[in-house]
């Protein structure tokens, strides 16, 4: 009888990572989740700043182009 | 596909930003991802770097996971994509040559130092895994070692189930040939 094509392989387990490194990785990754998302008010402020920056850029470009071509 | 109950519960916890959920997922999947990455990359220092980055991604994206996320497939997808990305950068910065050299495992005793002593059959399987093309090795590791079902492996690798079946068959043949030598 042919083996099931998904039968597990007869492999020895990989030696585990050093426990101190495991904890260092956990701690480092957890510190990333500790960076809480910005509260809604701050997000709104950030979005408003971005819109303002784009508006300023458009204004600055038009201020240069219009005198040159106008 | 039914999701494991633990995973479903922890996805909810991750979405709430519960650190206990992160720890539970870390404890459950760290050994499996480590094993997967060591065999996928052939280099423990690279595996360690990618393992850390995988969990950093989980921490960063945990709150944005969909409630029906297949956590196991998500983690293996991230780990595998990080490896692919690493390969591209390694190619660009010239480290690829050194990696290729270090991955040419000629003999049974030259496998990754982190792989424990195995039976002769086990060593033959390790040799076959390292010698086969990356695409076949990914499928073999996910299905035959990590026991993802072929559909999950297809989702992780972005392949059709038929492509996974073909790669699995080729991997099986390569392993059988190496064992028979």
gemmi code that builds the backbone of each chain (N, CA, C; Angstrom):
import gemmi

chains = {
    "A": [
        ("UNK", (0.853, -1.185, 0.000), (0.000, 0.000, 0.000), (0.898, 1.247, 0.000)),
        ("UNK", (0.609, 2.195, -0.884), (1.456, 3.391, -0.943), (1.112, 4.318, 0.216)),
        ("UNK", (2.123, 5.036, 0.723), (1.865, 5.904, 1.880), (0.977, 7.081, 1.504)),
        ("UNK", (0.293, 7.598, 2.500), (-0.490, 8.817, 2.306), (0.489, 9.922, 1.915)),
        ("UNK", (0.178, 10.681, 0.834), (1.138, 11.712, 0.417), (1.367, 12.800, 1.449)),
        ("UNK", (0.518, 12.882, 2.442), (0.749, 13.908, 3.474), (1.270, 13.302, 4.785)),
        ("UNK", (1.693, 12.045, 4.761), (2.281, 11.438, 5.965), (3.439, 12.300, 6.463)),
        ("UNK", (3.553, 12.469, 7.786), (4.669, 13.271, 8.287), (6.016, 12.613, 7.985)),
        ("UNK", (7.037, 13.425, 7.897), (8.372, 12.911, 7.591), (9.068, 12.448, 8.871)),
        ("UNK", (9.927, 11.442, 8.750), (10.648, 10.930, 9.932), (11.843, 11.814, 10.275)),
        ("UNK", (11.569, 13.018, 10.697), (12.651, 13.964, 10.981), (12.860, 14.120, 12.478)),
        ("UNK", (14.101, 14.317, 12.849), (14.380, 14.664, 14.250), (13.950, 16.108, 14.465)),
        ("UNK", (13.485, 16.439, 15.660), (13.095, 17.833, 15.890), (14.299, 18.755, 15.817)),
        ("UNK", (14.033, 19.969, 15.400), (15.087, 20.987, 15.396), (15.361, 21.381, 16.845)),
        ("UNK", (16.622, 21.531, 17.172), (16.963, 21.929, 18.544), (16.313, 23.275, 18.855)),
        ("UNK", (15.713, 23.391, 20.032), (15.004, 24.646, 20.324), (15.954, 25.830, 20.436)),
        ("UNK", (15.362, 26.995, 20.234), (16.117, 28.237, 20.377), (16.446, 28.443, 21.860)),
        ("UNK", (17.584, 29.044, 22.098), (18.022, 29.341, 23.460), (16.911, 30.104, 24.209)),
        ("UNK", (16.509, 29.613, 25.389), (15.393, 30.244, 26.115), (15.587, 31.743, 26.365)),
        ("UNK", (16.827, 32.143, 26.575), (17.063, 33.574, 26.813), (16.738, 34.370, 25.539)),
        ("UNK", (17.083, 33.814, 24.398), (16.776, 34.496, 23.121), (15.269, 34.512, 22.889)),
        ("UNK", (14.621, 33.385, 23.250), (13.160, 33.319, 23.085), (12.507, 34.452, 23.860)),
        ("UNK", (12.952, 34.627, 25.108), (12.347, 35.685, 25.933), (12.696, 37.075, 25.406)),
        ("UNK", (13.905, 37.201, 24.863), (14.289, 38.505, 24.293), (13.410, 38.835, 23.089)),
        ("UNK", (13.136, 37.831, 22.271), (12.289, 38.042, 21.091), (10.866, 38.387, 21.523)),
        ("UNK", (10.376, 37.642, 22.515), (9.016, 37.923, 23.010), (8.916, 39.360, 23.522)),
        ("UNK", (9.903, 39.719, 24.315), (9.878, 41.037, 24.930), (9.966, 42.146, 23.865)),
        ("UNK", (10.834, 41.933, 22.890), (10.977, 42.936, 21.827), (9.675, 43.068, 21.031)),
        ("UNK", (9.098, 41.921, 20.678), (7.860, 41.967, 19.885), (6.726, 42.594, 20.695)),
        ("UNK", (6.658, 42.244, 21.986), (5.580, 42.808, 22.812), (5.707, 44.314, 22.942)),
        ("UNK", (6.946, 44.779, 22.944), (7.125, 46.225, 23.060), (6.535, 46.940, 21.843)),
        ("UNK", (6.454, 46.233, 20.736), (5.845, 46.818, 19.534), (4.335, 46.994, 19.726)),
        ("UNK", (3.714, 45.972, 20.391), (2.264, 46.074, 20.585), (1.933, 47.092, 21.661)),
        ("UNK", (2.928, 47.409, 22.492), (2.687, 48.392, 23.558), (2.495, 49.789, 22.981)),
        ("UNK", (2.930, 49.943, 21.724), (2.704, 51.245, 21.084), (1.242, 51.329, 20.679)),
        ("UNK", (0.448, 51.845, 21.573), (-0.994, 51.880, 21.337), (-1.315, 52.767, 20.142)),
        ("UNK", (-2.403, 52.457, 19.425), (-2.765, 53.312, 18.306), (-3.116, 54.714, 18.799)),
        ("UNK", (-2.945, 55.687, 17.930), (-3.235, 57.066, 18.315), (-4.714, 57.223, 18.632)),
        ("UNK", (-5.038, 58.019, 19.665), (-6.458, 58.259, 19.934), (-7.102, 58.996, 18.764)),
        ("UNK", (-8.443, 58.889, 18.604), (-9.123, 59.473, 17.447), (-8.816, 60.947, 17.243)),
        ("UNK", (-8.744, 61.721, 18.356), (-8.518, 63.168, 18.212), (-7.162, 63.434, 17.573)),
        ("UNK", (-6.150, 62.647, 17.991), (-4.805, 62.842, 17.453), (-4.781, 62.424, 15.986)),
        ("UNK", (-5.499, 61.322, 15.677), (-5.537, 60.862, 14.278), (-6.156, 61.948, 13.394)),
        ("UNK", (-7.205, 62.589, 13.914), (-7.892, 63.629, 13.152), (-6.946, 64.802, 12.906)),
        ("UNK", (-6.219, 65.133, 13.978), (-5.274, 66.241, 13.890), (-4.187, 65.909, 12.853)),
        ("UNK", (-3.721, 64.672, 12.875), (-2.682, 64.242, 11.931), (-3.208, 64.330, 10.506)),
        ("UNK", (-4.453, 63.888, 10.305), (-5.044, 63.932, 8.966), (-5.202, 65.381, 8.509)),
        ("UNK", (-5.624, 66.241, 9.433), (-5.799, 67.653, 9.075), (-4.459, 68.275, 8.699)),
        ("UNK", (-3.404, 67.897, 9.428), (-2.071, 68.416, 9.114), (-1.631, 67.964, 7.730)),
        ("UNK", (-1.938, 66.717, 7.395), (-1.543, 66.192, 6.089), (-2.264, 66.949, 4.976)),
        ("UNK", (-3.559, 67.183, 5.178), (-4.328, 67.923, 4.166), (-3.763, 69.327, 4.015)),
        ("UNK", (-3.440, 69.957, 5.138), (-2.898, 71.305, 5.099), (-1.551, 71.334, 4.351)),
        ("UNK", (-0.723, 70.301, 4.618), (0.588, 70.240, 3.959), (0.426, 70.106, 2.458)),
        ("UNK", (-0.527, 69.306, 2.020), (-0.761, 69.133, 0.581), (-1.242, 70.459, -0.016)),
        ("UNK", (-2.138, 71.127, 0.714), (-2.670, 72.406, 0.235), (-1.539, 73.421, 0.079)),
        ("UNK", (-0.646, 73.455, 1.064), (0.495, 74.380, 1.022), (1.380, 74.081, -0.185)),
        ("UNK", (1.572, 72.801, -0.450), (2.421, 72.395, -1.576), (1.802, 72.864, -2.890)),
        ("UNK", (0.486, 72.624, -3.032), (-0.209, 73.046, -4.251), (-0.118, 74.564, -4.394)),
        ("UNK", (-0.310, 75.258, -3.291), (-0.263, 76.719, -3.313), (1.137, 77.204, -3.720)),
        ("UNK", (2.158, 76.566, -3.158), (3.531, 76.984, -3.446), (3.862, 76.748, -4.919)),
        ("UNK", (3.451, 75.597, -5.434), (3.732, 75.286, -6.841), (3.000, 76.282, -7.745)),
        ("UNK", (1.740, 76.521, -7.423), (0.966, 77.438, -8.283), (1.535, 78.855, -8.183)),
        ("UNK", (2.048, 79.201, -7.024), (2.619, 80.539, -6.863), (3.849, 80.718, -7.731)),
        ("UNK", (4.562, 79.624, -8.001), (5.749, 79.693, -8.868), (5.331, 79.625, -10.334)),
        ("UNK", (4.418, 78.691, -10.659), (4.060, 78.454, -12.060), (3.263, 79.608, -12.646)),
        ("UNK", (2.337, 80.135, -11.904), (1.446, 81.177, -12.450), (2.221, 82.425, -12.884)),
        ("UNK", (3.144, 82.921, -12.027), (3.901, 84.103, -12.488), (4.755, 83.803, -13.728)),
        ("UNK", (5.291, 82.577, -13.829), (6.177, 82.239, -14.941), (5.400, 82.147, -16.241)),
        ("UNK", (4.255, 81.431, -16.204), (3.478, 81.199, -17.419), (2.341, 82.182, -17.577)),
        ("UNK", (1.985, 82.869, -16.540), (0.810, 83.738, -16.623), (1.149, 85.034, -17.297)),
    ],
    "B": [
        ("UNK", (-12.985, 25.920, 6.211), (-12.008, 25.283, 7.078), (-12.233, 25.736, 8.531)),
        ("UNK", (-12.397, 24.778, 9.452), (-12.597, 25.137, 10.851), (-11.272, 25.610, 11.449)),
        ("UNK", (-11.344, 26.699, 12.200), (-10.139, 27.211, 12.826), (-10.009, 26.616, 14.219)),
        ("UNK", (-8.764, 26.349, 14.667), (-8.592, 25.837, 16.024), (-9.207, 26.807, 17.031)),
        ("UNK", (-9.855, 26.223, 18.080), (-10.562, 27.067, 19.055), (-9.602, 28.035, 19.738)),
        ("UNK", (-8.392, 27.548, 20.065), (-7.415, 28.416, 20.739), (-7.084, 29.619, 19.865)),
        ("UNK", (-6.920, 29.350, 18.574), (-6.562, 30.436, 17.662), (-7.689, 31.462, 17.582)),
        ("UNK", (-8.915, 30.973, 17.472), (-10.057, 31.888, 17.357), (-10.139, 32.771, 18.603)),
        ("UNK", (-9.938, 32.147, 19.773), (-9.997, 32.922, 21.030), (-8.865, 33.959, 21.069)),
        ("UNK", (-7.681, 33.542, 20.635), (-6.540, 34.462, 20.706), (-6.627, 35.576, 19.666)),
        ("UNK", (-7.255, 35.293, 18.538), (-7.455, 36.372, 17.555), (-8.314, 37.459, 18.196)),
        ("UNK", (-9.338, 37.045, 18.918), (-10.175, 38.034, 19.607), (-9.350, 38.844, 20.607)),
        ("UNK", (-8.499, 38.124, 21.354), (-7.642, 38.801, 22.336), (-6.676, 39.768, 21.671)),
        ("UNK", (-6.083, 39.342, 20.568), (-5.134, 40.209, 19.850), (-5.844, 41.454, 19.339)),
        ("UNK", (-7.065, 41.277, 18.889), (-7.835, 42.426, 18.376), (-8.124, 43.435, 19.484)),
        ("UNK", (-8.222, 42.912, 20.715), (-8.456, 43.816, 21.855), (-7.142, 44.380, 22.392)),
        ("UNK", (-6.015, 43.864, 21.888), (-4.720, 44.310, 22.402), (-4.347, 43.646, 23.714)),
        ("UNK", (-4.919, 42.463, 23.975), (-4.656, 41.759, 25.221), (-3.274, 41.085, 25.149)),
        ("UNK", (-2.334, 41.488, 26.021), (-0.984, 40.893, 25.962), (-0.975, 39.396, 26.262)),
        ("UNK", (-1.993, 38.916, 27.016), (-2.033, 37.470, 27.303), (-2.281, 36.677, 26.034)),
        ("UNK", (-3.062, 37.252, 25.138), (-3.317, 36.567, 23.869), (-2.030, 36.493, 23.057)),
        ("UNK", (-1.269, 37.599, 23.075), (0.006, 37.583, 22.356), (0.919, 36.495, 22.920)),
        ("UNK", (0.993, 36.435, 24.259), (1.857, 35.425, 24.889), (1.412, 34.011, 24.543)),
        ("UNK", (0.105, 33.802, 24.546), (-0.400, 32.452, 24.235), (-0.029, 32.051, 22.811)),
        ("UNK", (-0.186, 32.980, 21.892), (0.159, 32.689, 20.491), (1.666, 32.470, 20.367)),
        ("UNK", (2.416, 33.291, 21.057), (3.879, 33.164, 21.010), (4.301, 31.784, 21.512)),
        ("UNK", (3.755, 31.383, 22.666), (4.134, 30.085, 23.242), (3.735, 28.926, 22.326)),
        ("UNK", (2.592, 29.065, 21.684), (2.090, 27.962, 20.848), (2.846, 27.859, 19.525)),
        ("UNK", (3.179, 28.983, 18.957), (3.739, 28.940, 17.593), (5.236, 29.196, 17.485)),
        ("UNK", (5.850, 29.735, 18.530), (7.286, 30.020, 18.424), (8.097, 28.767, 18.083)),
        ("UNK", (7.885, 27.636, 18.758), (8.707, 26.460, 18.416), (8.471, 25.977, 16.983)),
        ("UNK", (7.241, 26.046, 16.526), (6.939, 25.567, 15.168), (7.512, 26.495, 14.114)),
        ("UNK", (7.396, 27.796, 14.346), (7.947, 28.753, 13.379), (9.473, 28.676, 13.361)),
        ("UNK", (10.042, 28.463, 14.527), (11.501, 28.338, 14.616), (11.967, 27.142, 13.780)),
        ("UNK", (11.318, 26.026, 13.997), (11.673, 24.811, 13.267), (11.495, 25.019, 11.751)),
        ("UNK", (10.374, 25.604, 11.385), (10.081, 25.877, 9.970), (11.159, 26.775, 9.364)),
        ("UNK", (11.501, 27.835, 10.079), (12.461, 28.800, 9.537), (13.878, 28.242, 9.485)),
        ("UNK", (14.248, 27.437, 10.480), (15.593, 26.832, 10.441), (15.716, 25.942, 9.210)),
        ("UNK", (14.688, 25.163, 8.962), (14.773, 24.256, 7.808), (14.591, 25.002, 6.485)),
        ("UNK", (13.814, 26.057, 6.510), (13.591, 26.810, 5.276), (14.844, 27.589, 4.876)),
        ("UNK", (15.477, 28.219, 5.867), (16.609, 29.098, 5.554), (17.937, 28.353, 5.596)),
        ("UNK", (18.013, 27.299, 6.411), (19.277, 26.587, 6.560), (20.285, 27.335, 7.417)),
        ("UNK", (19.868, 28.450, 8.009), (20.811, 29.235, 8.826), (20.100, 29.728, 10.068)),
        ("UNK", (20.648, 29.344, 11.217), (19.956, 29.680, 12.460), (19.909, 31.183, 12.724)),
        ("UNK", (20.982, 31.901, 12.336), (20.970, 33.341, 12.629), (19.916, 34.048, 11.782)),
        ("UNK", (19.731, 33.569, 10.553), (18.682, 34.156, 9.709), (17.314, 33.755, 10.258)),
        ("UNK", (17.177, 32.493, 10.651), (15.903, 32.012, 11.202), (15.513, 32.838, 12.429)),
        ("UNK", (16.495, 33.152, 13.263), (16.231, 33.911, 14.487), (15.729, 35.320, 14.153)),
        ("UNK", (16.393, 35.926, 13.191), (16.007, 37.277, 12.768), (14.572, 37.279, 12.209)),
        ("UNK", (14.265, 36.282, 11.399), (12.938, 36.222, 10.774), (11.857, 35.854, 11.795)),
        ("UNK", (12.238, 35.014, 12.756), (11.285, 34.658, 13.816), (10.890, 35.917, 14.588)),
        ("UNK", (11.885, 36.695, 14.937), (11.601, 37.929, 15.683), (10.712, 38.857, 14.861)),
        ("UNK", (11.030, 39.012, 13.604), (10.265, 39.926, 12.766), (8.829, 39.428, 12.579)),
        ("UNK", (8.659, 38.109, 12.531), (7.301, 37.560, 12.398), (6.440, 37.973, 13.594)),
        ("UNK", (7.018, 37.873, 14.790), (6.227, 38.228, 15.977), (6.099, 39.749, 16.145)),
        ("UNK", (7.072, 40.465, 15.647), (6.919, 41.930, 15.637), (5.724, 42.298, 14.756)),
        ("UNK", (5.618, 41.633, 13.614), (4.474, 41.902, 12.722), (3.157, 41.537, 13.406)),
        ("UNK", (3.176, 40.416, 14.128), (1.947, 40.023, 14.824), (1.566, 41.089, 15.846)),
        ("UNK", (2.561, 41.556, 16.595), (2.289, 42.579, 17.610), (1.769, 43.859, 16.961)),
        ("UNK", (2.371, 44.202, 15.830), (1.989, 45.459, 15.180), (0.615, 45.375, 14.516)),
        ("UNK", (0.268, 44.195, 14.008), (-0.977, 44.067, 13.247), (-2.104, 43.379, 14.025)),
        ("UNK", (-1.801, 42.963, 15.257), (-2.779, 42.179, 16.015), (-4.155, 42.818, 16.102)),
        ("UNK", (-4.178, 44.117, 16.331), (-5.473, 44.794, 16.486), (-6.248, 44.881, 15.173)),
        ("UNK", (-5.549, 44.706, 14.072), (-6.222, 44.831, 12.773), (-6.549, 43.482, 12.148)),
        ("UNK", (-6.324, 42.401, 12.874), (-6.664, 41.083, 12.324), (-8.174, 40.979, 12.165)),
        ("UNK", (-8.593, 40.296, 11.117), (-10.029, 40.055, 10.965), (-10.445, 38.966, 11.951)),
        ("UNK", (-11.706, 39.007, 12.408), (-12.127, 38.005, 13.396), (-11.992, 36.572, 12.893)),
        ("UNK", (-12.090, 36.375, 11.577), (-12.011, 35.007, 11.047), (-10.607, 34.650, 10.544)),
        ("UNK", (-9.605, 35.392, 11.006), (-8.229, 35.117, 10.554), (-7.794, 33.708, 10.954)),
        ("UNK", (-7.235, 33.000, 9.996), (-6.596, 31.714, 10.288), (-5.183, 32.045, 10.776)),
        ("UNK", (-5.040, 32.061, 12.095), (-3.797, 32.558, 12.696), (-2.575, 31.747, 12.271)),
        ("UNK", (-2.746, 30.438, 12.248), (-1.633, 29.568, 11.870), (-1.164, 29.900, 10.450)),
        ("UNK", (-2.120, 29.978, 9.528), (-1.758, 30.295, 8.148), (-1.165, 31.704, 8.065)),
        ("UNK", (-1.717, 32.631, 8.843), (-1.217, 34.022, 8.839), (0.255, 34.058, 9.253)),
        ("UNK", (0.570, 33.362, 10.343), (1.946, 33.387, 10.847), (2.920, 32.741, 9.868)),
        ("UNK", (2.539, 31.600, 9.316), (3.437, 30.948, 8.356), (3.573, 31.782, 7.079)),
        ("UNK", (2.507, 32.466, 6.701), (2.583, 33.339, 5.519), (3.581, 34.471, 5.768)),
        ("UNK", (3.480, 35.097, 6.928), (4.396, 36.200, 7.248), (5.836, 35.688, 7.274)),
        ("UNK", (6.043, 34.556, 7.951), (7.404, 34.012, 8.063), (7.971, 33.701, 6.686)),
        ("UNK", (7.180, 33.084, 5.869), (7.649, 32.709, 4.522), (7.897, 33.951, 3.651)),
        ("UNK", (7.015, 34.937, 3.750), (7.213, 36.149, 2.957), (8.454, 36.924, 3.415)),
        ("UNK", (8.690, 36.909, 4.719), (9.902, 37.568, 5.217), (11.150, 36.877, 4.662)),
        ("UNK", (11.102, 35.555, 4.583), (12.238, 34.809, 4.033), (12.432, 35.177, 2.561)),
        ("UNK", (11.335, 35.239, 1.798), (11.449, 35.605, 0.389), (12.048, 37.007, 0.245)),
        ("UNK", (11.579, 37.901, 1.094), (12.080, 39.271, 1.061), (13.571, 39.294, 1.421)),
        ("UNK", (13.911, 38.524, 2.429), (15.318, 38.444, 2.847), (16.185, 37.921, 1.698)),
        ("UNK", (15.687, 36.938, 0.980), (16.453, 36.379, -0.138), (16.719, 37.447, -1.202)),
        ("UNK", (15.678, 38.258, -1.467), (15.857, 39.295, -2.489), (16.921, 40.307, -2.067)),
        ("UNK", (16.850, 40.737, -0.803), (17.842, 41.701, -0.323), (19.223, 41.080, -0.275)),
        ("UNK", (19.276, 39.827, 0.140), (20.578, 39.162, 0.230), (21.212, 39.084, -1.150)),
        ("UNK", (20.363, 38.867, -2.153), (20.877, 38.810, -3.520), (21.474, 40.168, -3.903)),
        ("UNK", (20.747, 41.213, -3.553), (21.195, 42.548, -3.928), (22.490, 42.948, -3.234)),
        ("UNK", (22.610, 42.560, -1.955), (23.798, 43.048, -1.245), (24.968, 42.065, -1.301)),
        ("UNK", (24.824, 41.042, -2.100), (25.963, 40.167, -2.325), (26.128, 39.056, -1.306)),
        ("UNK", (25.277, 39.075, -0.265), (25.408, 38.016, 0.737), (24.876, 36.689, 0.224)),
        ("UNK", (24.147, 36.753, -0.865), (23.553, 35.542, -1.408), (24.607, 34.454, -1.666)),
        ("UNK", (25.742, 34.887, -2.177), (26.772, 33.909, -2.504), (27.216, 33.161, -1.250)),
        ("UNK", (27.401, 33.941, -0.187), (27.825, 33.302, 1.057), (26.755, 32.348, 1.563)),
        ("UNK", (25.497, 32.754, 1.410), (24.404, 31.892, 1.875), (24.356, 30.604, 1.074)),
        ("UNK", (24.487, 30.753, -0.234), (24.428, 29.560, -1.072), (25.542, 28.602, -0.687)),
        ("UNK", (26.711, 29.180, -0.443), (27.844, 28.342, -0.076), (27.556, 27.610, 1.231)),
        ("UNK", (26.961, 28.356, 2.188), (26.721, 27.735, 3.486), (25.592, 26.724, 3.432)),
        ("UNK", (24.758, 26.817, 2.396), (23.626, 25.884, 2.315), (23.935, 24.646, 1.506)),
        ("UNK", (25.120, 24.558, 0.963), (25.469, 23.371, 0.207), (25.901, 22.311, 1.193)),
        ("UNK", (24.925, 21.609, 1.681), (25.196, 20.621, 2.711), (25.499, 19.295, 2.040)),
        ("UNK", (26.762, 19.017, 1.859), (27.134, 17.823, 1.122), (26.838, 16.534, 1.850)),
        ("UNK", (27.234, 16.433, 3.083), (27.108, 15.155, 3.768), (26.096, 15.182, 4.874)),
        ("UNK", (25.834, 13.987, 5.415), (24.818, 13.884, 6.455), (25.207, 14.677, 7.688)),
        ("UNK", (26.511, 14.754, 7.959), (26.941, 15.434, 9.175), (27.005, 16.945, 8.972)),
        ("UNK", (26.695, 17.424, 7.773), (26.857, 18.851, 7.504), (25.537, 19.612, 7.516)),
        ("UNK", (24.536, 19.046, 8.097), (23.241, 19.711, 8.171), (23.306, 20.883, 9.127)),
        ("UNK", (22.170, 21.584, 9.318), (22.202, 22.733, 10.229), (22.561, 22.274, 11.629)),
        ("UNK", (23.397, 23.079, 12.274), (23.876, 22.623, 13.578), (22.761, 22.513, 14.599)),
        ("UNK", (21.640, 23.170, 14.316), (20.537, 23.129, 15.267), (19.652, 21.897, 15.083)),
        ("UNK", (19.870, 21.154, 14.014), (19.045, 19.962, 13.829), (19.682, 18.828, 14.614)),
        ("UNK", (18.895, 18.287, 15.518), (19.437, 17.262, 16.402), (19.807, 16.020, 15.611)),
        ("UNK", (20.622, 15.178, 16.230), (21.033, 13.941, 15.574), (19.790, 13.140, 15.173)),
        ("UNK", (19.819, 12.619, 13.980), (18.648, 11.924, 13.470), (19.030, 10.520, 13.036)),
        ("UNK", (18.035, 9.738, 12.739), (18.275, 8.421, 12.174), (18.826, 8.612, 10.763)),
        ("UNK", (19.329, 7.534, 10.189), (19.849, 7.620, 8.814), (18.745, 8.090, 7.874)),
        ("UNK", (17.528, 7.565, 8.088), (16.408, 8.003, 7.244), (16.157, 9.491, 7.438)),
        ("UNK", (16.183, 9.917, 8.686), (15.962, 11.329, 8.973), (17.000, 12.200, 8.292)),
        ("UNK", (18.256, 11.725, 8.320), (19.317, 12.511, 7.676), (19.117, 12.560, 6.164)),
        ("UNK", (18.657, 11.440, 5.615), (18.394, 11.424, 4.163), (17.277, 12.412, 3.825)),
        ("UNK", (16.265, 12.471, 4.686), (15.160, 13.411, 4.447), (15.667, 14.844, 4.524)),
        ("UNK", (16.519, 15.130, 5.525), (17.085, 16.485, 5.645), (17.887, 16.835, 4.392)),
        ("UNK", (18.672, 15.888, 3.908), (19.472, 16.154, 2.706), (18.561, 16.458, 1.519)),
        ("UNK", (17.514, 15.630, 1.392), (16.596, 15.824, 0.262), (15.913, 17.179, 0.356)),
        ("UNK", (15.513, 17.555, 1.559), (14.833, 18.848, 1.736), (15.746, 19.994, 1.324)),
        ("UNK", (17.012, 19.905, 1.727), (17.919, 21.005, 1.421), (18.303, 21.047, -0.049)),
        ("UNK", (18.244, 19.906, -0.714), (18.669, 19.872, -2.121), (17.549, 20.265, -3.076)),
        ("UNK", (16.306, 20.186, -2.620), (15.200, 20.428, -3.568), (14.985, 21.937, -3.782)),
        ("UNK", (14.343, 22.307, -4.885), (14.079, 23.728, -5.133), (13.255, 24.351, -4.000)),
        ("UNK", (13.462, 25.661, -3.791), (12.775, 26.367, -2.699), (11.270, 26.116, -2.697)),
        ("UNK", (10.658, 26.176, -3.880), (9.200, 26.036, -3.961), (8.721, 24.688, -3.451)),
        ("UNK", (9.458, 23.631, -3.775), (9.065, 22.306, -3.292), (9.340, 22.162, -1.794)),
        ("UNK", (10.467, 22.763, -1.364), (10.805, 22.660, 0.060), (9.752, 23.352, 0.921)),
        ("UNK", (9.283, 24.528, 0.479), (8.258, 25.239, 1.249), (7.019, 24.368, 1.440)),
        ("UNK", (6.593, 23.739, 0.359), (5.395, 22.904, 0.440), (5.649, 21.714, 1.369)),
        ("UNK", (6.808, 21.080, 1.200), (7.118, 19.908, 2.031), (7.163, 20.289, 3.509)),
        ("UNK", (7.782, 21.422, 3.816), (7.882, 21.817, 5.226), (6.510, 22.136, 5.809)),
        ("UNK", (5.691, 22.835, 5.039), (4.382, 23.218, 5.574), (3.461, 22.007, 5.750)),
        ("UNK", (3.453, 21.125, 4.771), (2.482, 20.023, 4.818), (3.040, 18.805, 5.553)),
        ("UNK", (4.266, 18.428, 5.241), (4.797, 17.170, 5.779), (5.465, 17.334, 7.138)),
        ("UNK", (5.906, 18.525, 7.439), (6.569, 18.728, 8.737), (5.662, 19.494, 9.698)),
        ("UNK", (5.070, 20.590, 9.219), (4.242, 21.412, 10.111), (2.771, 21.011, 10.081)),
        ("UNK", (2.437, 20.073, 9.245), (1.080, 19.498, 9.202), (-0.025, 20.493, 8.892)),
        ("UNK", (0.287, 21.508, 8.115), (-0.802, 22.335, 7.583), (-1.505, 21.486, 6.539)),
        ("UNK", (-2.809, 21.685, 6.382), (-3.418, 20.896, 5.319), (-3.095, 21.567, 3.988)),
        ("UNK", (-3.150, 20.801, 2.894), (-2.687, 21.351, 1.610), (-3.400, 22.643, 1.214)),
        ("UNK", (-4.665, 22.775, 1.620), (-5.383, 24.018, 1.297), (-4.778, 25.214, 2.030)),
        ("UNK", (-4.442, 24.992, 3.301), (-3.797, 26.067, 4.070), (-2.445, 26.416, 3.453)),
        ("UNK", (-1.698, 25.381, 3.069), (-0.385, 25.628, 2.461), (-0.551, 26.428, 1.175)),
        ("UNK", (-1.588, 26.117, 0.414), (-1.839, 26.857, -0.823), (-2.087, 28.327, -0.504)),
        ("UNK", (-2.845, 28.571, 0.574), (-3.128, 29.963, 0.957), (-1.842, 30.664, 1.408)),
        ("UNK", (-1.023, 29.965, 2.183), (0.231, 30.559, 2.674), (1.135, 30.940, 1.512)),
        ("UNK", (1.199, 30.065, 0.513), (2.158, 30.257, -0.577), (1.568, 31.010, -1.762)),
        ("UNK", (0.269, 31.288, -1.709), (-0.370, 31.976, -2.820), (-0.414, 31.114, -4.076)),
        ("UNK", (-0.618, 29.809, -3.875), (-0.651, 28.869, -5.001), (-2.023, 28.230, -5.098)),
        ("UNK", (-2.293, 27.608, -6.227), (-3.527, 26.842, -6.347), (-3.328, 25.496, -5.639)),
        ("UNK", (-4.409, 24.868, -5.187), (-4.279, 23.544, -4.556), (-3.605, 22.543, -5.490)),
        ("UNK", (-3.853, 22.664, -6.786), (-3.247, 21.747, -7.736), (-1.719, 21.938, -7.786)),
        ("UNK", (-1.288, 23.193, -7.748), (0.160, 23.457, -7.758), (0.804, 22.893, -6.494)),
        ("UNK", (0.109, 23.027, -5.375), (0.637, 22.471, -4.124), (0.729, 20.954, -4.234)),
        ("UNK", (-0.292, 20.343, -4.790), (-0.292, 18.877, -4.924), (0.888, 18.424, -5.783)),
        ("UNK", (1.135, 19.154, -6.864), (2.252, 18.775, -7.750), (3.605, 18.936, -7.050)),
        ("UNK", (3.751, 20.050, -6.352), (5.035, 20.272, -5.659), (5.240, 19.244, -4.552)),
        ("UNK", (4.132, 18.910, -3.897), (4.206, 17.909, -2.832), (4.644, 16.566, -3.416)),
        ("UNK", (4.094, 16.226, -4.557), (4.441, 14.948, -5.195), (5.925, 14.952, -5.583)),
        ("UNK", (6.398, 16.084, -6.111), (7.816, 16.150, -6.506), (8.722, 16.068, -5.275)),
        ("UNK", (8.287, 16.737, -4.202), (9.080, 16.688, -2.964), (9.129, 15.264, -2.435)),
        ("UNK", (7.993, 14.605, -2.443), (7.928, 13.210, -1.981), (8.869, 12.315, -2.797)),
        ("UNK", (8.857, 12.530, -4.115), (9.719, 11.706, -4.975), (11.188, 11.942, -4.652)),
        ("UNK", (11.535, 13.202, -4.467), (12.935, 13.528, -4.167), (13.360, 12.891, -2.841)),
        ("UNK", (12.458, 12.926, -1.873), (12.769, 12.338, -0.558), (12.920, 10.823, -0.692)),
        ("UNK", (12.009, 10.212, -1.428), (12.062, 8.750, -1.602), (13.367, 8.346, -2.306)),
        ("UNK", (13.766, 9.148, -3.310), (15.011, 8.829, -4.031), (16.215, 8.908, -3.085)),
        ("UNK", (16.215, 9.945, -2.235), (17.357, 10.133, -1.329), (17.406, 9.009, -0.294)),
        ("UNK", (16.243, 8.593, 0.172), (16.205, 7.512, 1.166), (16.694, 6.208, 0.535)),
        ("UNK", (16.357, 6.006, -0.746), (16.697, 4.742, -1.411), (18.171, 4.653, -1.809)),
        ("UNK", (18.865, 5.790, -1.782), (20.268, 5.768, -2.236), (21.155, 4.921, -1.341)),
    ],
}
model = gemmi.Model(1)
for chain_id, residues in chains.items():
    chain = gemmi.Chain(chain_id)
    for i, (resn, *xyz) in enumerate(residues, 1):
        res = gemmi.Residue()
        res.name, res.seqid = resn, gemmi.SeqId(i, " ")
        for name, pos in zip(("N", "CA", "C"), xyz):
            atom = gemmi.Atom()
            atom.name, atom.element = name, gemmi.Element(name[0])
            atom.pos, atom.b_iso = gemmi.Position(*pos), 0.0
            res.add_atom(atom)
        chain.add_residue(res)
    model.add_chain(chain)
structure = gemmi.Structure()
structure.add_model(model)
structure.setup_entities()
